[in-house]
Amino acid sequence: MKPKALWNPYVGGVALGLVLLATFLLMGYGLGSSGAAARLGCSVTYCVAPTVVEGSPYMSHYSGLHLNALDNWMVFLVIGLFMGGLISAVYARRNDRAVLKGEHSPYSNGKRLLFALIGGILMGVASRFARGCTSGQALSGGALLSVGSWVFMMCIFAGGYLMAPFVRRQWQ
């Protein structure tokens, strides 16, 4: 069966902007997901090695004896994003299991997945150093006209533009 057409990006952008506005009005905070990942990661670490979490000023802020990762609404936001994406993909018939890469890519599926994993880990670590992920920095910080968020996004776009010639052959 043929997949349904993708949304118009302008309609999607307006919808995302309205969701961002709703989170500011209802929750008092903007969108972002790296805080939820940090909370869940620290909670899992607390289950395995509680002394490590209790001894770390960074980790004890997110998890510990009297803290639960599920006490924060952003954890449910990330769970909802995953579930909503899955439901949307099934509804639009775009849920094929495949490793996306260029037709003439020199890399195997395993190597492509390894690169994706490494890239995801680097982005996750960098988001904690930057005090927010790209959604938190660009959407929430940008909406608040935070200079740091605007500089961050300009650097993301510049980095993508500069790296494109090096990775373009993977997608041809």
Protein Blocks (a to p, Z undefined) as FASTA:
>chain_A
ZZdddddfklmmmmmmmmmmmmmmmnopacdfklmmmmmmmmmmmmmmmmlmmmpmklmm
mgcjkbcfklpfklmmmmmmmmmmmmmmmmnopacccddddfklcbdfklmmmmmmmmmm
mmmmmmmmnopafklmmmmmmmnopaklmmmmmmmmmmmmmmmmmmmmmmZZ
